[in-house]
Amino acid sequence: MRAHLLNDATAEQYRRSVTEGVERVAARLATTRRPFTGVTPDELAPLIDSVDLDRPLGDASAALDELEQVYLRDAVYFHHPRYLGHLNCPVVIPAVLGEAVLSAVNSSLDTWDQSAGGTLIERRLIDWTTGRAGLGPAADGVFTSGGSQSNLQALLLAREEAKTDDPAKLRIFSSDCSHFSVQKSAKLLGLSPQAVVSIPTDRHKRLQSVALAAELELCAAQGLVPMAIVATAGTTDFGSIDPLHEIAELAGQFGAWMHVDAAYGCGLLASPTRRHLLDGIERADSVTVDFHKSFFQPVSSSALLVRDGATLRHATYHADYLNPRRTVEERIPNQVDKSLQTTRRFDALKLWMTLRVMGADGVGQLFDEVCDLAAAGWDLLAADARYDVVVEPSLSTLVFRYIPAAVTSPGEIDRANLYARKALFASGEAVVAGTKVDGRQYLKFTLLNPETTVHDIAAVLDLIAGHAEQYLGENLVHAS
């Protein structure tokens, strides 16, 4: 079994095995004609359940043959131009190269004596990102597993910085379009069920600062403590960006921690043309960035940034076997002192390789392309009588629904749109997402692939309309 360990004696076997795996994936990417095969759980589960994990194949080629059947054949491929579903991006090759390197070397980014150069690369990238955000010379941060963890840690810091000994008095303010991780974080932090106050949004799906001000006034009048205001720079459903300067003013006035969830909108930090959409982010106390959304990085690659690095002390614990207190005096850089995680992958390497090969402008240009595509998609939907589109995009998301020419009930329209989404997914021809707006069923294009064209959008709209019309036609027949 030692023959399977990666070391100096098995370096050639490692090269052959990984090369074969890369060739299999490359062949699959080159020949994939649809984003999905349409396989159902009932079809795929028996195949995977039949694999006897206690009887190894003993050979990498045989395992790759099997993998073709249980995974590669039916995977959902985000690189395909008609994958228009969730916030999943196609990935750039330099980042995939970084992934291969970090997996093989297997550094753990918790302490210096496990990562050395990896620690310094991550710290340099944090400094680079905080600089792009304009957070100032005292800024710091740490890489995380994703936006949910970043939001959790930001709200942990906010809770610890809040001026009260009674957690029941703490309140978090966020828009009704903010990410569900705000609610989840409040629960994990032991706050009351009433802790998160939802603020209505305007017709552009941006937090209404007037409503926020009123809720903050009410909070103060009731003797409650405004722990944090969460502004979103790129909501999951609409890509909307809250009024950051107005929120910063209110946060300062009421003594609240300002957190900006820019998990989606962080791509604007590299945009040559749209960076101004994030104006005001420099006033935040903390910022979430997901490089695996709009920097075209493989999952996971995310970070939490803070304007005052000293606040990260709230996540610091010292263990004699890992990061004893003396290492602080000796100025040994241990990233575990800043992180909620202990063992942690060197995910920063992917971004490092991307910037060293493509540069920030190269990444930003790709993000600009998908934002331009969304603007063109808006024009297409606005001119199409078959569809109702909710809001003009700030980033690269479009929310819309099919409206039949014949008069029918809102509930029937909901069911037709839901059916169309499911039927499209089952066909494998395209993948779109869904959501609800004011209780009604809508569809969603999340455009993160620069290879997607206006023609692709138009073709998918025709497919959706066809499925919806089929559903309504069949129901009309059954009803008569």
N, C-alpha and C positions, 0 to 999 in steps of 0.2 A: 504493500500500500504506500510505502514511502516514495514510490515512483511517481505518485500524483502530487507530491509536494513541490511547490515552485521554489527552486533554488539553483545554485550554480550547476549542479549535475543534470537538471531537467530543463535548462534554458532552451534547448533545441526543441524538445517536446512541446514546451509552452508556445514557442514560435509557430510550430506546425498546427497545433490545436486552435490557437487564436486566429491564425490565418484562415483555416478552414471555416471557422465560425463567421469571420468577416465576409468570406466569399459567399457563404450561404445567404447572409443578410443582404449583401449587395445584389445577388441574383434575384432575391425576392423583391427588393426595391425596384430593380430594373424591369421586372415583369408584372408588377402589381397594377391592375387597370381600374380597380375600384378601391375606395377606402376601407371597405368591409365586405366580407363574403355573405353576410346575412345569416350566419349560423345561429341557432337558438341554444339557450342553456340546456334544454332537454336533448338536443343533438350532440352537443360537445361533452357534457358531463360524463356519459357512460365511457367515452373514449379515455378520458383522464382518470376516471375511477378504476378502469381496468389495468392501469399501470401498477405493477407490483414493485413498490419501492424497496422491498427487502430482497429483490433479485436484481442486482446491478448489471448493466450491460457490459461494463468493463472496458468500453472502447468509446472514445469521444465521437468518432464518426457515426457509430450506431446511435449514440445519444442524440446527435444532431439530426439524424434521420427521423428519430422519434419526435424530436422537438418540432420538426416541420409539421407533423400531424397534429400535435396537441397545442401548438402556440403560433408558430410563424405563419402558417396558412390562414388562420382565422383572426390574427391580430387586427386591431383597428389602427390603420396607418395614417398618422397625422401629416405625413409629408404629401399626401395626395391632395390635389387642388380642390377636390370636392368634399374634403373634410371641413365642415363649417360649424362644428359643434361647440365644444367647450373651450376653455382658455388653455388649449394645448397647442404648442407651436411646433413647426418643423424645426429641426436642430441644424446648427452649422457644423461643418466637418471639423474645424479646429477644436470645438468643444468635445466632440466625440473622441477625438484623439486624446484630449486631456482626460476624458473618462477612462480610456483604456490604460493610460499611464497610472492614474491614481488608484485604479482597482488592483493593478499588479503590485505596485509598491506598498499599497495598503497603509499609508500613514494614518495615524489617529491624531486629530487636531485638538486634543485636550491639553497636553503638556509639551513643553519644549523638547524634553528628552524622548518624545515619541515622533516629533514632526520636524524639528529644526527649520529648514528653509520653508516648509509648508506654512509654519506659523507666520513667518515674515511676509510671505506672499499674500496670505489672507489679510494681514494687517495693512499691507500696502493697498490692496484692493478696497478695503473699507475706507481708508483715507481718500482714495480716488473717488469713491462714490459719494462720500460726505462732501468732498470738494465740489462735485458736480451739483449736489443739492444745495450748496451754499450754507452748510450748517455751522461753519466757523472753526477756529483753531482748536477748540476744546472738544470737538466732536469725536465720537468713537462708534464702535458697533461690533457685531459678530455675525458670522454666517449661521443660518438656521435651516431647518428642514423644509420650511415653506411659510406662506403668509399666515396661516393659523398660529403657528408657533411664534412668529414674530409679533403678531397682535397680542398674543397671550403675555409674552415677556414685556411688551410695552405697557400693558395695563397693570402688570405686576409692579413695574417701576412707578407708575402713576399712583397706585394704591399706597406704596411705601412712602411716596413723597407727599401724600395728602395730609392735611393738617387736622387730623381727628384721631381719637382712640376708639371710636365707635364705628365699625365697618357697616353697621346697618344704616348709617347716615350717608354713605357714599353713593354718588350717582354718576353714571356715564351717559353722555349724550351722543347719539349718532343718528344719521338719517334713516328713513324707512327703506332706503335702498342699500344700506351698508351690509357688509359681509356677515354671515351668520356666526362667524367665529367671535364677534364681539359679545354676543349673547352667551356663547359657550364659555368664553374666557371669564366672564363675570361669574358664572356658576362655578368654574374651577377655582376661582379666587375666593370663594366662600361668601360672595356678596348676596344681598337679598334678591328675591325674585323681581322686585320693583326697581332694581339698580339701574337697568338700562332704560333710558328715556328715548323713545323714538320721535324724531323730528320730521315733520312732513317735508316733501320735496316740491319744487315748482314744476312748471310744465316741461322744463328741460331735464327733470329728474336730478336737480341739484338741491342740496340742503337749503332750506329757507332760513336765512340768518335772522330775520325778524322773529320767526317762530322760536328759534333757538334762544334769542335774547329774552323772550317772554318766559320760556321754561327756566332759564337761569335765574331770572328775577323771582319766579315762584319758588325755586329751590332755596334761594337765600331767605325768602320770607318764611319758609317752613323750617328753617334751622338745619337744612340739609347741606351736604358738602359736595360741590361739583368736582369730582375726582378727575374726570377726563372728558375731553371732547374729541371724538373720532371723526376726522374729515376723510372723505374718500376721494382719491385721485384715480378714477377709473372704476366705476361700480361694475360688479360682475355682469349684471343684466344689460346696462345701457352704456357703459364706458363714460358715464358722466363724471365731471370733476367739480367738487364742491367749491364754494367761494373761499379760498384759503386765507386771503388777507382779512376778510370780514370775520372769519372764525378765529383767526389769531388775535384780533382786537378784543373779541369777547372773552377768549381764554385769558388774556392778560387782565382784563377788567375784573373777572370773577375768580382769578387765581386757579384756573383749571389747567391741567396738563393737556397739551395739544398733540395728538397723535394723528399722523397722516398715513392712511392705508393706501400706499401707491403700489400695491402688488402688481396691478395691471398697468397703471400709467407710468411706471418707472422707465419704460422705454423712451419717454420724452426727455429723460436726462441726456440721452445720446442723440436726440433728433436735431438735425441741422436747421430745421424750419419751424418746429413746434415747441421748443423748450419753454417759450413764454406761457404756455398753458399751465405750467407748474409754478408760476410766480406766486410767492407766498409760502412755498414749502420750506424755505430757509428759516422761517419763524417757528417751525414745529419743534417740539421737545423730543419727538421720536418719529421715525419713518419706517414703514415696511416696504421692502423692494423684493420682487420676485423676478430674478433674472431668467427663470425657466418659463416665464410668460412672454415678456416682450423684448428679451435680449437673445432669444432663440437658443437657449441652453437646455441640455437634457435635465430631466428631473433627477435629483433636486439641486437647486441653486438659488438660494434666497438669503436675505440678510435683514437684520434689525439695525438701524442707525439711531444714534442719540446725539443731541446737540451738546450735552454735558456728559463726557465720559465717566465722570465720578458717579453718576446715577447707576451705572452698571454694577456698583458694589452690592446692590440689593439682590443680585443673583450669585454672590460670591460665598462659597463655603470652602474651608480648608481641611484637607485630609492629610495626615502625616505620610501616608503611603503614596500620595499623588502630588499634591501642591502645597506642601507645608508653608507656614507663614514666613519662614526665613527666605523663601524664594522671592517674596515681594521685596525684601530689603536687598537681596542680591540682584535685583532687576532682571530676573529671569521671566521671559514673557510666556505665561501659561494662559491659553485661551479659555480653559475651563473656568477661569476666574470671572468670565463674562457671560457664560453660556448656561442655559437650562439643561443642556446635554452634557454628558461626560465623553464617552467614546463618540467620535464624530468624524465623518468622511471629509476628505480634502476636496470638497466640492468647489472651492474657490479656484482650483487649478483650471477648470473648464473655462471660466471667464477670463482668467489670465491668458490662456492660449488663444482665446478668441480675440482679445484686444491686441495681443502681440502679432497675430496674423492679419486680422481684418481692420483693426482700429475701431475706435468709438464711432467715427463717422460712418463706417461701413455698416455697423449694427443699426445706427440711427436711420440710415437711408432705407434699410429693409423695413423698419417700423413705419417710416413715412409712407412707404409704398402701400402697406395694408390700410393705413389711415386714408390715403387717397382713394383706394379701392372702395372703402366703406362710403366715402362721399359719392362716388359714382353709383354704388348700389342704392344709396338713398334716392338719387335722381331717378333711377330705374323704378324703384318701388313707388315713389310719389306719383309717377306718371302711369302706373298700372292700376286700372280700375278694379282689378281683382283683389287688391291688397290694401290693408290699412296699416300704415307704418307709424310707430309711436313717436319717436323723437329723432331729430337730425343728429348724427353721431359726432361726438367730440374725438373719439378714438376709432376703434375698428369694429364696433358692434352694431347690429341692426335688429330691432325687435318689431315684429309685424304679424299680421294674421290674414288668412284667406277669408274674403267676404264674397259669398255667392251672389250672382246677379238676381236670382229669384229670392223673394222674401222668405225668410225662415227664422226660427227662434234663436236667440243668443246661445242657448244651451246646445242647440243642434250645430251651430257654427263652432262652438267649443269642441264638440265631439268630432266634427269633420277635421279640424286642425290637428287634434291629437291623433286621430286615425292616420292622417297624412304623414305626420312625423314618424309614427311606428311603421307604416307601410314602406316609407322611403328607407328607413334603417334596415328593415327586413330584406329589401331588394339589394342592399349593398351599394347602390349607385351613388349615394351621397349620405352624409351624416349632418343633421342639423340639431340644434338644441331647442328646448322649450321652456317656457316660464309662464307666470300669470301676471296680468296687469289689471288692477281693480277687480280681481276675482275672475277674470276671463282668461281663456287659454290662448296664448300667443306662441309664436315660433321665433327662433333667434339664430342669426348668422353671427358667429364669432370669427372674424376674418384675421388670421394671423399668418397666412401663407402668401408670400409675395408672388408665388406661381399661380395663384388663383386669378382668374380674369373676369371681366364683366360678363363675358359669354358664359362662363361657368355659373355665375349667379343667375343669369337669365334662364339657363337650362334647368337649374334646380327649382326655380320658381315655377316653371312649366310642369315639372314633375310633381311638385307639391299640389298645384292646382288640379292636375289630373287625378291624383289620389283622393283629394277632397271631393271632387266632382263624382268620382266613382262611389264614394261612401254615401254622398247625398242622393245619388241616383238609385242606389240599391235600397236605401231606406224609404225613398218615395215609393218604389215598387212594392216593398213589404207593407207599407202603410195603406196602400190602395188595395 
